[in-house]
Amino acid sequence: MFTPSPFIPILVCHEPVNFRLGIDGLIAHARNVLAREPMDGAIFVFRNKIGNAVRMLFYVEDGWWLCTKRFSEGRLQVWPEGDDVKAAKLATIAARDLGVLLWKGRPSGAQFPPFWKKLPPTT
């Protein structure tokens, strides 16, 4: 099970990507199409055209990771979009939302507790 830290930015590409692209092709896509530097520590999340697979690309200290999840049954129900899809090709999501997406769920329908809880004052 892949569990990203809540402190790592997770960037979801709006448009489907050709999964024949390997690590180098997705790095080039992140730099040239998405205008982001993939070595900055973010996790890039891509989907294929028919929605039955997801790929995550990220760089860690001394090398690249490319993770693929292909669903044995079914397809993605939803995919994150930004406010203005034409202007921004990426959406930023929380780690818990990525977990829901990887299970083919709807993050907007998940019942998560708030990110921050107010603590009572100490005496």
N, C-alpha and C positions, 0 to 999 in steps of 0.2 A: 504494500500500500504506500503510495506516495503522499506525504503530508508536508506541504510547504509551510514555512514560517509565516506568521501573520505580518511580519515586518518586511517581507520581500514583495516588491511591486509585481503584480500579475497583469500582463497586458494581453488582451484578447483581440485577435485580428477579426474584423467584421466579415470580410469576404473569404470565401473558401479558397484553399491553396491546393495546388497540384501536389499530391503526396509522393510523386516520383522524385521530387526534390529531396535531396539528402540534407545533411548538416550544412554543407557549404551553400546549397541553394537557398535554404531557409535563412541563413545568415545574410546572404545577399538580398533576399526579400525584405528582411527587417531593415537593412541599411538603405536600400534604394527605393522601395515602395512605401515603407512605413516611416522612413526618415528617423530611425532610432538606432542607437548603438547597442547591439546585443551583448557586448562585454561589460555593460554597466551594472549588471547584477539582477536585471529583471527576468522574469519567466515569461516567455512568449508562448501563447496558446493559439493553435491553428486547428481548423476543422477541414475535412474534405468536402467535396461538392455534394455528395449524397447524404452526408451527415451520419455515417456509421463509424467514423473514426476521429480521434483527436490526437494532436501531437503537441508536445511541450518541448521547447528549446531553451536551454539556459547554460550559462558559463559559470564554472566553479573553479577558482584559483588556478588550476593547471590544465583544464580541458573542458570540452563540450559534452553536454548530456542531451540526447534526443530520445524522448519517451513517446511511445505510441500506444494508444489504447484503441483497439478495434472491438466494437460491440458484437457479441456473438448473436444477439437478437435485438431487433428494433433499431431505432435511430434517435438522434437528438430531437427533443421536443422544441426547445428554444435555443437561441444563441444571443448573447449580449450585443446590444447596439448602443452607440453613443447618442447624444442629443441631436447632433448634426452629422449624419453618416457620411455625407459628401466631404465635409471639412476634416473630420477626424476618422482615420482608418482603424483606430484602436479604442477599446474600452478598458478601463481599469476596474478590476473586480477584487473582492476580498478572498482570502484563502478558503474560507468556509463556503463561499459561493462556487468556487472552482470544484470543491468536493461534491457539491450537489450536481453541477454540470457533468462531472465524470460518471455520475450514476444516472444520467439522462433525465434529471429532474429539473424543476423550475425554481431557481433561487428566490424569485419574488414570492413564491408560495410557501417557502420554508419558514418555519416559526423559530427564529433565532432570538436569543436574548440580546439586549442592547450591547453595543461594543464596550461601553464604559458604565460602571456602576458608581454612584456616589456613595462614599463611605461615611458613616456617622463620625462626627468629631470625636477625637480622643480627649480624655480628661487628664 
